[in-house]
């Protein structure tokens, strides 16, 4: 029987460790991509909180 694979759900805070790893590896392209993804995700999280009426 095959297991159903669900997409990994990451929160904006989860990117911090990956960003640190990219810095340690001195991988500028990966670092920049991670920062871009984190920023986009933070914006989406804020938008969803507003839509749900739950603001920090």
Jmol script that loads the backbone (N, CA, C; Angstrom):
load data "model"
ATOM      1  N   UNK A   1       0.845  -1.181   0.000  1.00  0.00           N
ATOM      2  CA  UNK A   1       0.000   0.000   0.000  1.00  0.00           C
ATOM      3  C   UNK A   1       0.889   1.242   0.000  1.00  0.00           C
ATOM      4  N   UNK A   2       0.590   2.188  -0.829  1.00  0.00           N
ATOM      5  CA  UNK A   2       1.430   3.383  -0.909  1.00  0.00           C
ATOM      6  C   UNK A   2       0.933   4.445   0.064  1.00  0.00           C
ATOM      7  N   UNK A   3       1.876   5.159   0.623  1.00  0.00           N
ATOM      8  CA  UNK A   3       1.549   6.247   1.538  1.00  0.00           C
ATOM      9  C   UNK A   3       1.279   7.500   0.742  1.00  0.00           C
ATOM     10  N   UNK A   4       0.253   8.244   1.154  1.00  0.00           N
ATOM     11  CA  UNK A   4       0.014   9.512   0.470  1.00  0.00           C
ATOM     12  C   UNK A   4       0.993  10.539   1.015  1.00  0.00           C
ATOM     13  N   UNK A   5       1.620  11.242   0.120  1.00  0.00           N
ATOM     14  CA  UNK A   5       2.596  12.249   0.527  1.00  0.00           C
ATOM     15  C   UNK A   5       1.925  13.602   0.514  1.00  0.00           C
ATOM     16  N   UNK A   6       1.958  14.266   1.658  1.00  0.00           N
ATOM     17  CA  UNK A   6       1.397  15.597   1.753  1.00  0.00           C
ATOM     18  C   UNK A   6       2.532  16.597   1.668  1.00  0.00           C
ATOM     19  N   UNK A   7       2.266  17.767   1.084  1.00  0.00           N
ATOM     20  CA  UNK A   7       3.324  18.779   1.000  1.00  0.00           C
ATOM     21  C   UNK A   7       3.758  19.230   2.389  1.00  0.00           C
ATOM     22  N   UNK A   8       5.021  19.544   2.498  1.00  0.00           N
ATOM     23  CA  UNK A   8       5.555  20.031   3.761  1.00  0.00           C
ATOM     24  C   UNK A   8       5.052  21.449   3.971  1.00  0.00           C
ATOM     25  N   UNK A   9       4.523  21.700   5.140  1.00  0.00           N
ATOM     26  CA  UNK A   9       4.033  23.036   5.450  1.00  0.00           C
ATOM     27  C   UNK A   9       5.063  23.731   6.311  1.00  0.00           C
ATOM     28  N   UNK A  10       5.545  24.860   5.832  1.00  0.00           N
ATOM     29  CA  UNK A  10       6.542  25.617   6.567  1.00  0.00           C
ATOM     30  C   UNK A  10       5.957  26.951   6.984  1.00  0.00           C
ATOM     31  N   UNK A  11       6.380  27.391   8.141  1.00  0.00           N
ATOM     32  CA  UNK A  11       6.025  28.719   8.632  1.00  0.00           C
ATOM     33  C   UNK A  11       7.215  29.631   8.357  1.00  0.00           C
ATOM     34  N   UNK A  12       6.987  30.920   8.366  1.00  0.00           N
ATOM     35  CA  UNK A  12       8.066  31.855   8.057  1.00  0.00           C
ATOM     36  C   UNK A  12       9.238  31.686   9.028  1.00  0.00           C
ATOM     37  N   UNK A  13       8.952  31.321  10.279  1.00  0.00           N
ATOM     38  CA  UNK A  13      10.032  31.130  11.256  1.00  0.00           C
ATOM     39  C   UNK A  13      10.900  29.916  10.925  1.00  0.00           C
ATOM     40  N   UNK A  14      10.336  28.941  10.192  1.00  0.00           N
ATOM     41  CA  UNK A  14      11.082  27.733   9.842  1.00  0.00           C
ATOM     42  C   UNK A  14      12.234  28.025   8.887  1.00  0.00           C
ATOM     43  N   UNK A  15      12.173  29.142   8.207  1.00  0.00           N
ATOM     44  CA  UNK A  15      13.216  29.499   7.253  1.00  0.00           C
ATOM     45  C   UNK A  15      14.502  29.955   7.940  1.00  0.00           C
ATOM     46  N   UNK A  16      14.417  30.362   9.186  1.00  0.00           N
ATOM     47  CA  UNK A  16      15.590  30.898   9.883  1.00  0.00           C
ATOM     48  C   UNK A  16      16.759  29.919   9.896  1.00  0.00           C
ATOM     49  N   UNK A  17      16.494  28.655  10.215  1.00  0.00           N
ATOM     50  CA  UNK A  17      17.561  27.647  10.261  1.00  0.00           C
ATOM     51  C   UNK A  17      18.143  27.411   8.867  1.00  0.00           C
ATOM     52  N   UNK A  18      17.286  27.391   7.860  1.00  0.00           N
ATOM     53  CA  UNK A  18      17.779  27.196   6.491  1.00  0.00           C
ATOM     54  C   UNK A  18      18.615  28.380   6.037  1.00  0.00           C
ATOM     55  N   UNK A  19      18.196  29.575   6.411  1.00  0.00           N
ATOM     56  CA  UNK A  19      18.955  30.774   6.065  1.00  0.00           C
ATOM     57  C   UNK A  19      20.326  30.732   6.735  1.00  0.00           C
ATOM     58  N   UNK A  20      20.369  30.317   8.009  1.00  0.00           N
ATOM     59  CA  UNK A  20      21.651  30.173   8.703  1.00  0.00           C
ATOM     60  C   UNK A  20      22.546  29.157   7.999  1.00  0.00           C
ATOM     61  N   UNK A  21      21.958  28.059   7.525  1.00  0.00           N
ATOM     62  CA  UNK A  21      22.728  27.037   6.823  1.00  0.00           C
ATOM     63  C   UNK A  21      23.274  27.581   5.501  1.00  0.00           C
ATOM     64  N   UNK A  22      22.452  28.326   4.783  1.00  0.00           N
ATOM     65  CA  UNK A  22      22.907  28.918   3.521  1.00  0.00           C
ATOM     66  C   UNK A  22      24.063  29.881   3.763  1.00  0.00           C
ATOM     67  N   UNK A  23      23.979  30.637   4.855  1.00  0.00           N
ATOM     68  CA  UNK A  23      25.080  31.544   5.195  1.00  0.00           C
ATOM     69  C   UNK A  23      26.340  30.761   5.540  1.00  0.00           C
ATOM     70  N   UNK A  24      26.186  29.695   6.310  1.00  0.00           N
ATOM     71  CA  UNK A  24      27.341  28.883   6.697  1.00  0.00           C
ATOM     72  C   UNK A  24      28.008  28.250   5.472  1.00  0.00           C
ATOM     73  N   UNK A  25      27.193  27.878   4.490  1.00  0.00           N
ATOM     74  CA  UNK A  25      27.730  27.275   3.262  1.00  0.00           C
ATOM     75  C   UNK A  25      28.191  28.328   2.263  1.00  0.00           C
ATOM     76  N   UNK A  26      27.952  29.599   2.603  1.00  0.00           N
ATOM     77  CA  UNK A  26      28.303  30.713   1.731  1.00  0.00           C
ATOM     78  C   UNK A  26      27.663  30.575   0.349  1.00  0.00           C
ATOM     79  N   UNK A  27      26.383  30.140   0.375  1.00  0.00           N
ATOM     80  CA  UNK A  27      25.611  29.956  -0.854  1.00  0.00           C
ATOM     81  C   UNK A  27      24.684  31.157  -1.021  1.00  0.00           C
ATOM     82  N   UNK A  28      25.180  32.161  -1.719  1.00  0.00           N
ATOM     83  CA  UNK A  28      24.454  33.425  -1.860  1.00  0.00           C
ATOM     84  C   UNK A  28      23.129  33.247  -2.594  1.00  0.00           C
ATOM     85  N   UNK A  29      23.114  32.462  -3.654  1.00  0.00           N
ATOM     86  CA  UNK A  29      21.883  32.274  -4.434  1.00  0.00           C
ATOM     87  C   UNK A  29      20.805  31.600  -3.587  1.00  0.00           C
ATOM     88  N   UNK A  30      21.178  30.567  -2.834  1.00  0.00           N
ATOM     89  CA  UNK A  30      20.219  29.865  -1.979  1.00  0.00           C
ATOM     90  C   UNK A  30      19.727  30.807  -0.877  1.00  0.00           C
ATOM     91  N   UNK A  31      20.646  31.551  -0.282  1.00  0.00           N
ATOM     92  CA  UNK A  31      20.295  32.516   0.760  1.00  0.00           C
ATOM     93  C   UNK A  31      19.260  33.508   0.242  1.00  0.00           C
ATOM     94  N   UNK A  32      19.533  34.089  -0.927  1.00  0.00           N
ATOM     95  CA  UNK A  32      18.624  35.079  -1.489  1.00  0.00           C
ATOM     96  C   UNK A  32      17.254  34.487  -1.788  1.00  0.00           C
ATOM     97  N   UNK A  33      17.226  33.259  -2.300  1.00  0.00           N
ATOM     98  CA  UNK A  33      15.958  32.590  -2.581  1.00  0.00           C
ATOM     99  C   UNK A  33      15.182  32.322  -1.293  1.00  0.00           C
ATOM    100  N   UNK A  34      15.866  31.862  -0.262  1.00  0.00           N
ATOM    101  CA  UNK A  34      15.207  31.601   1.017  1.00  0.00           C
ATOM    102  C   UNK A  34      14.636  32.880   1.620  1.00  0.00           C
ATOM    103  N   UNK A  35      15.392  33.965   1.558  1.00  0.00           N
ATOM    104  CA  UNK A  35      14.919  35.242   2.099  1.00  0.00           C
ATOM    105  C   UNK A  35      13.688  35.706   1.320  1.00  0.00           C
ATOM    106  N   UNK A  36      13.722  35.537   0.011  1.00  0.00           N
ATOM    107  CA  UNK A  36      12.584  35.926  -0.834  1.00  0.00           C
ATOM    108  C   UNK A  36      11.345  35.096  -0.477  1.00  0.00           C
ATOM    109  N   UNK A  37      11.523  33.786  -0.317  1.00  0.00           N
ATOM    110  CA  UNK A  37      10.403  32.911   0.036  1.00  0.00           C
ATOM    111  C   UNK A  37       9.862  33.240   1.428  1.00  0.00           C
ATOM    112  N   UNK A  38      10.760  33.507   2.373  1.00  0.00           N
ATOM    113  CA  UNK A  38      10.343  33.828   3.732  1.00  0.00           C
ATOM    114  C   UNK A  38       9.524  35.124   3.741  1.00  0.00           C
ATOM    115  N   UNK A  39       9.988  36.109   3.001  1.00  0.00           N
ATOM    116  CA  UNK A  39       9.281  37.386   2.949  1.00  0.00           C
ATOM    117  C   UNK A  39       7.892  37.198   2.358  1.00  0.00           C
ATOM    118  N   UNK A  40       7.794  36.448   1.280  1.00  0.00           N
ATOM    119  CA  UNK A  40       6.506  36.189   0.638  1.00  0.00           C
ATOM    120  C   UNK A  40       5.571  35.453   1.593  1.00  0.00           C
ATOM    121  N   UNK A  41       6.097  34.460   2.294  1.00  0.00           N
ATOM    122  CA  UNK A  41       5.288  33.691   3.233  1.00  0.00           C
ATOM    123  C   UNK A  41       4.813  34.561   4.393  1.00  0.00           C
ATOM    124  N   UNK A  42       5.675  35.422   4.907  1.00  0.00           N
ATOM    125  CA  UNK A  42       5.266  36.333   5.990  1.00  0.00           C
ATOM    126  C   UNK A  42       4.123  37.233   5.528  1.00  0.00           C
ATOM    127  N   UNK A  43       4.234  37.742   4.306  1.00  0.00           N
ATOM    128  CA  UNK A  43       3.175  38.591   3.764  1.00  0.00           C
ATOM    129  C   UNK A  43       1.866  37.816   3.648  1.00  0.00           C
ATOM    130  N   UNK A  44       1.941  36.570   3.214  1.00  0.00           N
ATOM    131  CA  UNK A  44       0.748  35.737   3.099  1.00  0.00           C
ATOM    132  C   UNK A  44       0.156  35.432   4.469  1.00  0.00           C
ATOM    133  N   UNK A  45       1.006  35.169   5.458  1.00  0.00           N
ATOM    134  CA  UNK A  45       0.519  34.905   6.812  1.00  0.00           C
ATOM    135  C   UNK A  45      -0.223  36.119   7.368  1.00  0.00           C
ATOM    136  N   UNK A  46       0.326  37.304   7.159  1.00  0.00           N
ATOM    137  CA  UNK A  46      -0.319  38.540   7.631  1.00  0.00           C
ATOM    138  C   UNK A  46      -1.655  38.729   6.927  1.00  0.00           C
ATOM    139  N   UNK A  47      -1.676  38.504   5.629  1.00  0.00           N
ATOM    140  CA  UNK A  47      -2.915  38.654   4.864  1.00  0.00           C
ATOM    141  C   UNK A  47      -3.986  37.682   5.358  1.00  0.00           C
ATOM    142  N   UNK A  48      -3.602  36.451   5.621  1.00  0.00           N
ATOM    143  CA  UNK A  48      -4.567  35.461   6.111  1.00  0.00           C
ATOM    144  C   UNK A  48      -5.087  35.837   7.491  1.00  0.00           C
ATOM    145  N   UNK A  49      -4.215  36.352   8.345  1.00  0.00           N
ATOM    146  CA  UNK A  49      -4.665  36.778   9.680  1.00  0.00           C
ATOM    147  C   UNK A  49      -5.687  37.910   9.564  1.00  0.00           C
ATOM    148  N   UNK A  50      -5.425  38.830   8.648  1.00  0.00           N
ATOM    149  CA  UNK A  50      -6.374  39.937   8.439  1.00  0.00           C
ATOM    150  C   UNK A  50      -7.713  39.411   7.939  1.00  0.00           C
ATOM    151  N   UNK A  51      -7.674  38.488   6.983  1.00  0.00           N
ATOM    152  CA  UNK A  51      -8.902  37.932   6.443  1.00  0.00           C
ATOM    153  C   UNK A  51      -9.686  37.174   7.508  1.00  0.00           C
ATOM    154  N   UNK A  52      -8.981  36.521   8.400  1.00  0.00           N
ATOM    155  CA  UNK A  52      -9.641  35.752   9.458  1.00  0.00           C
ATOM    156  C   UNK A  52      -9.999  36.631  10.664  1.00  0.00           C
ATOM    157  N   UNK A  53      -9.520  37.851  10.667  1.00  0.00           N
ATOM    158  CA  UNK A  53      -9.797  38.751  11.770  1.00  0.00           C
ATOM    159  C   UNK A  53      -8.953  38.481  12.989  1.00  0.00           C
ATOM    160  N   UNK A  54      -7.818  37.819  12.790  1.00  0.00           N
ATOM    161  CA  UNK A  54      -6.919  37.496  13.892  1.00  0.00           C
ATOM    162  C   UNK A  54      -5.597  38.232  13.669  1.00  0.00           C
ATOM    163  N   UNK A  55      -5.415  39.343  14.316  1.00  0.00           N
ATOM    164  CA  UNK A  55      -4.175  40.112  14.180  1.00  0.00           C
ATOM    165  C   UNK A  55      -3.366  39.990  15.441  1.00  0.00           C
ATOM    166  N   UNK A  56      -2.064  39.907  15.294  1.00  0.00           N
ATOM    167  CA  UNK A  56      -1.166  39.827  16.460  1.00  0.00           C
ATOM    168  C   UNK A  56      -1.088  41.138  17.165  1.00  0.00           C
TER     169      UNK A  56
END
end "model"
wireframe off; spacefill off
backbone 0.3
color backbone group
